[in-house]
């Protein structure tokens, strides 16, 4: 057997498996943002929602002893954050950039604050058992594809399965039609008896629940602990990926995987001990975000009513 | 909408007094929320708020601490006013401040034998240029490619944080301190910004007041300021009026980032005297909050900055009893932004008896 080739295959497999794992939080958050934005609400507070979801699920697991109940608690907190965002953007009709920023700051501070209340200041941070890899029978034994795709944790499967599900819902169902109508032409949707506000509330809350799941993945599936600002900008990267994916779930998945790949590659280069300062490598995903945004800028055209509050009788 | 024999109705016009009252109401609500959160953390809210007040304004030294923080916040906040007035949401103050601190330190170390009087303007200009350049990237990308400035500035924040992190461990690390803290060499003592005896209050506070006058002059008395306000009010109308919207956006971001950069130099020359990690401690975000709470008015920013600086310093003083100040202050900031938006809507309505 050619060792060199073996090394290369093992390397590629572990790199891609890492890419899938590291992109899971971004896939979840970006899919949530797609739904929110398709209904016309730009939620720039995703990062804050992710952090709250991360804390909520972590705390939930330490209290209940079950990662699944932890996820439920994280999702509930995410729904609550979504409710706040929807209240400001849909009911109060305030500037979505500023309310999103407020939500981000609130989630960032609140998650750290609650963490300190729950656990005090400790020398060794508490950790959890968390979600472990779920080896799918038969499929996980497949060469190459098995370790990459079928030895992931449950949230990774959910994230990937959500892509076709949400594509189908958006493109083929009445609900999807309503969401698109509300995001493109709320006046027309309103005339046809669609409750613009109800659809937007639903989408923002659903999007936030997904973002919270994304945060939960970082906390209880990946790192198995909670830290201040632990999502380090992934929420904003998710918003950028929505532009890259042109507001479509499938392309969003591709974008998120590219980022997961960049994270994984960066970790791998660090592990090889290459003489590049690790801070430079850590910059990769952020540079990539700006480059990708700049690249797709010309073609990106979002839902027509994105960031525009709906008032009956105007427009 | 009606309840309890009252009806909510929209006001035709909003009295200016009421409009001015909204931020005060928000600040009061923020204090109440702090009390609630302190309660949640197991503290006594009334006693804690008293401790915060004493910790922030109780004696000359504490007051000095508060004013030092306030002057950095004022300078960053002024930058935010310029950006938000032009309808650019600059969330990148953190990164711009860091770039200013790096450039300032570099100039201070490189030209250490220059007279302090000559070095001071040089440092301020270098810090302004570095912060402004960092801001200009986001401004240019927004003007040219319509990239969302919120995302770009956040990405630039992380790039700045990692750059600083690398510099103080690599190229700029003090050689004598190998194995010690990751930090640069100290600036010559002769070059430190002078302080008021007995406190850490340095001349940055004078600089802050001067910049406050300068920014209001630029905004209200110069063609650039007029263009920025016009673009902020209505970019389409501004374009039809013959204003180069793109150039105005870039200019706003240069000014905005440059001001944050000056605040960064102040942190180095007034406080730490060397470059180190975590130089910013959230000024970029707090700067936005003070600017918004001040309704984007340069002079009101002085008040809101002192309020938030006092809150931060007072909470630090309270740290021993609770151990939660930074997380607490960040939550309060988020709440203030949201409450501000809420109170802006609420003042547009009134209650009437049916």
Boltz contact constraints between the chains, C-beta under 6 A:
constraints:
  - contact:
      token1: [A, 44]
      token2: [B, 150]
      max_distance: 6.0
  - contact:
      token1: [A, 92]
      token2: [B, 345]
      max_distance: 6.0
  - contact:
      token1: [A, 94]
      token2: [B, 341]
      max_distance: 6.0
  - contact:
      token1: [A, 97]
      token2: [B, 89]
      max_distance: 6.0
  - contact:
      token1: [A, 99]
      token2: [B, 341]
      max_distance: 6.0
  - contact:
      token1: [A, 102]
      token2: [B, 334]
      max_distance: 6.0
  - contact:
      token1: [A, 102]
      token2: [B, 337]
      max_distance: 6.0
  - contact:
      token1: [A, 102]
      token2: [B, 338]
      max_distance: 6.0
  - contact:
      token1: [A, 105]
      token2: [B, 285]
      max_distance: 6.0
  - contact:
      token1: [A, 105]
      token2: [B, 333]
      max_distance: 6.0
  - contact:
      token1: [A, 105]
      token2: [B, 334]
      max_distance: 6.0
  - contact:
      token1: [A, 106]
      token2: [B, 334]
      max_distance: 6.0
  - contact:
      token1: [A, 106]
      token2: [B, 335]
      max_distance: 6.0
  - contact:
      token1: [A, 108]
      token2: [B, 330]
      max_distance: 6.0
  - contact:
      token1: [A, 109]
      token2: [B, 327]
      max_distance: 6.0
  - contact:
      token1: [A, 109]
      token2: [B, 330]
      max_distance: 6.0
  - contact:
      token1: [A, 109]
      token2: [B, 331]
      max_distance: 6.0
  - contact:
      token1: [A, 109]
      token2: [B, 334]
      max_distance: 6.0
  - contact:
      token1: [A, 110]
      token2: [B, 331]
      max_distance: 6.0
  - contact:
      token1: [A, 112]
      token2: [B, 327]
      max_distance: 6.0
  - contact:
      token1: [A, 113]
      token2: [B, 324]
      max_distance: 6.0
  - contact:
      token1: [A, 113]
      token2: [B, 327]
      max_distance: 6.0
  - contact:
      token1: [A, 113]
      token2: [B, 328]
      max_distance: 6.0
  - contact:
      token1: [A, 113]
      token2: [B, 331]
      max_distance: 6.0
  - contact:
      token1: [A, 116]
      token2: [B, 324]
      max_distance: 6.0
  - contact:
      token1: [A, 116]
      token2: [B, 327]
      max_distance: 6.0
  - contact:
      token1: [A, 117]
      token2: [B, 41]
      max_distance: 6.0
  - contact:
      token1: [A, 121]
      token2: [B, 323]
      max_distance: 6.0
  - contact:
      token1: [A, 233]
      token2: [B, 154]
      max_distance: 6.0
  - contact:
      token1: [A, 233]
      token2: [B, 158]
      max_distance: 6.0
  - contact:
      token1: [A, 236]
      token2: [B, 151]
      max_distance: 6.0
  - contact:
      token1: [A, 236]
      token2: [B, 154]
      max_distance: 6.0
  - contact:
      token1: [A, 239]
      token2: [B, 151]
      max_distance: 6.0
  - contact:
      token1: [A, 240]
      token2: [B, 151]
      max_distance: 6.0
  - contact:
      token1: [A, 277]
      token2: [B, 166]
      max_distance: 6.0
  - contact:
      token1: [A, 277]
      token2: [B, 170]
      max_distance: 6.0
  - contact:
      token1: [A, 279]
      token2: [B, 162]
      max_distance: 6.0
  - contact:
      token1: [A, 279]
      token2: [B, 165]
      max_distance: 6.0
  - contact:
      token1: [A, 279]
      token2: [B, 166]
      max_distance: 6.0
  - contact:
      token1: [A, 282]
      token2: [B, 162]
      max_distance: 6.0
  - contact:
      token1: [A, 283]
      token2: [B, 159]
      max_distance: 6.0
  - contact:
      token1: [A, 283]
      token2: [B, 162]
      max_distance: 6.0
  - contact:
      token1: [A, 286]
      token2: [B, 155]
      max_distance: 6.0
  - contact:
      token1: [A, 286]
      token2: [B, 158]
      max_distance: 6.0
  - contact:
      token1: [A, 286]
      token2: [B, 159]
      max_distance: 6.0
  - contact:
      token1: [A, 289]
      token2: [B, 155]
      max_distance: 6.0
  - contact:
      token1: [A, 290]
      token2: [B, 152]
      max_distance: 6.0
  - contact:
      token1: [A, 290]
      token2: [B, 155]
      max_distance: 6.0
  - contact:
      token1: [A, 293]
      token2: [B, 147]
      max_distance: 6.0
  - contact:
      token1: [A, 294]
      token2: [B, 145]
      max_distance: 6.0
  - contact:
      token1: [A, 297]
      token2: [B, 145]
      max_distance: 6.0
  - contact:
      token1: [A, 297]
      token2: [B, 147]
      max_distance: 6.0
